[in-house]
Amino acid sequence: MDDHGGGGVDVTSPVLASTRASDMGRIMMDMSGNAGAFSEGLRDEEDGDGAGTSWESALFRLLHVMTEQKTRGNAAKLLRLLLMVAQWLQLVSLVMSAQYGWSPEWDWVRLLSFRHLLLPASSGLALFMLGYLLAAGVVVFAFVDAAYVMFALQTATFRRLWPIKALRVVVTSILTFGYLPTLQLLVIPLKCSLVAEAVGDTTSIVCGGTAQLLLATFSVLCMLLFVPASLLMSLIYYDDNPLSDNPAAEPHGRVDVFNTTLRSLFVFGSMLNSHAAVALSMAILAAAEVGLRVVMLPYYSQPTNNFRTGLISTVFALSIASCVLVLEPWDDASRATFALLWVLLAAPAAFACGWCASARRYAWLRGIAWRIRRADPRRD
C-alpha cells in the first residue's frame, strides 16, 4: 500500500504532469491520498478468507468492475469533452431563464436544455407523464441494475455483461449531462406552478389533489435516493490513473462533488419565488467553484483544468447578469441591450479570465516543483 498511502502531505493538485511518466504515476498516487483505493480494497477482499461473501466486498467489486475497461482513443477524448460542454449548457440554460429577468429574445436558450427538449412547456398530461416517468424510470433502473450486479458479484453468479455496461452508461450520463434534466423533472410535482406550466392547464392535475400528492411523494422518494447516490458516485467514480489518456482523469472527486452540489442547489433554488436571492446565490456558488478549480487544479490534464475553469467562469458571469436583470427596473429595450452586450463581451471575457487563472496557477506551482527538484539537498 506504499504507493497509495495517505500518511504524507496531501497535495491534490496534479502540477507535475510534464515530468517523466514512470515517476508521475507514483508521485500523483501519493499526492492524491486516495487514488486507486478501490482497486487496492478489492485486492484486499480477494486475499481474505471471506472473499465474495459480504455486501462490502460486492460493493468494492462493483466499483472495480465499473471503472475497468474504459474506452480509449481520440473518439473517447472527444466524447468526454462533449459531455463537459453538454453539462455546461444545462447550467447555462438554467441561469439564463425568464424567471431571472432574461427577456423573451433569449427563450431560444431553452433549446439547450434537455429538460425542455424532453418536456416543453404546455406539453399536455400525456407527454408530461411520459417525461416524468422516463426520469423516474432512469433512477429506479440504476438502483435495480446496481443491486442486481452487486448480488451477482456477491453470489458469483455473474453471467451477463449487459447489466454492467448499462450501469456504466447510466451512471456516466447522470454524472454529466443527465443530472440536471433528471432532477428538474423530478421536482416538477413539488410545486403547483411548475405542474401547470408543464401540463398546460390547472385541471388535469389539480393543485393539492391526490394525483399531485402521489407524484410529489414518489418524487421525494426518488430524490432521497438519487441526490445522495449522485454525490457519492461523484466522489468515487472517476478515472484515477495518472497515465491515462482520458482528459477527465483526476486523483480525487472532491471538485466533482462540489459541482454536483452546485447543480442540485441551482435546481432546488429555481423552485423558490425569491429570484434575486437565488440569482445571487448562484453567482456565489459559481465563484466558489471557480476558486476551487483554480486552487486545486483537479485534473491531471492541464488543458482540461483550463477549459473547465473557463466554462464555470462563464456561468458565474451569466449569474451576475441574472442578478442585475432581476434587481434593476429595466425597460424592454434596455434589458435586451444589456443582455446582448453581456453575453457577447462579459461571458467570453470570463471564460478567458478563468482559463488564464488556471494556467497561471499551474505555472506557479510547476515553478515551485522545479525549484524543489533542482535544490541542492546539502544546502540548509
Stockholm file with secondary structure:
# STOCKHOLM 1.0

chainA/1-380         MDDHGGGGVDVTSPVLASTRASDMGRIMMDMSGNAGAFSEGLRDEEDGDGAGTSWESALFRLLHVMTEQKTRGNAAKLLRLLLMVAQWLQLVSLVMSAQYGWSPEWDWVRLLSFRHLLLPASSGLALFMLGYLLAAGVVVFAFVDAAYVMFALQTATFRRLWPIKALRVVVTSILTFGYLPTLQLLVIPLKCSLVAEAVGDTTSIVCGGTAQLLLATFSVLCMLLFVPASLLMSLIYYDDNPLSDNPAAEPHGRVDVFNTTLRSLFVFGSMLNSHAAVALSMAILAAAEVGLRVVMLPYYSQPTNNFRTGLISTVFALSIASCVLVLEPWDDASRATFALLWVLLAAPAAFACGWCASARRYAWLRGIAWRIRRADPRRD
#=GR chainA/1-380 SS CGGGCCSSCCCCSCCCTTSCHHHHHHHHHHHHSSTTHHHHHHHHHHHSTTTTSSHHHHHHHHHHHHHSSCCCSHHHHHHHHHHHHHHHHHHHHHHTSGGGTCCGGGGGGGGGCHHHHHSCTTCCHHHHHHHHHHHHHHHHHHHHHHHHHHHHHHTTCCCCSHHHHHHHHHHHHHHTTTHHHHHHHHHGGGSHHHHHHHHSSSSSSCTTSHHHHHHHHHHHHHHHHHHHHHHHHHHHCSCCCTTCCCTTCCSCCHHHHHHHHHHHHHHHHTTSSCHHHHHHHHHHHHHHHHHHHHHHCCSSSHHHHHHHHHHHHHHHHHHHHHHHHHHSCCCHHHHHHHHHHIIIIIHHHHHHHHHHHHHHHHHHHHHHHHHHHHSCTTCC
#=GC SS_cons         CGGGCCSSCCCCSCCCTTSCHHHHHHHHHHHHSSTTHHHHHHHHHHHSTTTTSSHHHHHHHHHHHHHSSCCCSHHHHHHHHHHHHHHHHHHHHHHTSGGGTCCGGGGGGGGGCHHHHHSCTTCCHHHHHHHHHHHHHHHHHHHHHHHHHHHHHHTTCCCCSHHHHHHHHHHHHHHTTTHHHHHHHHHGGGSHHHHHHHHSSSSSSCTTSHHHHHHHHHHHHHHHHHHHHHHHHHHHCSCCCTTCCCTTCCSCCHHHHHHHHHHHHHHHHTTSSCHHHHHHHHHHHHHHHHHHHHHHCCSSSHHHHHHHHHHHHHHHHHHHHHHHHHHSCCCHHHHHHHHHHIIIIIHHHHHHHHHHHHHHHHHHHHHHHHHHHHSCTTCC
//
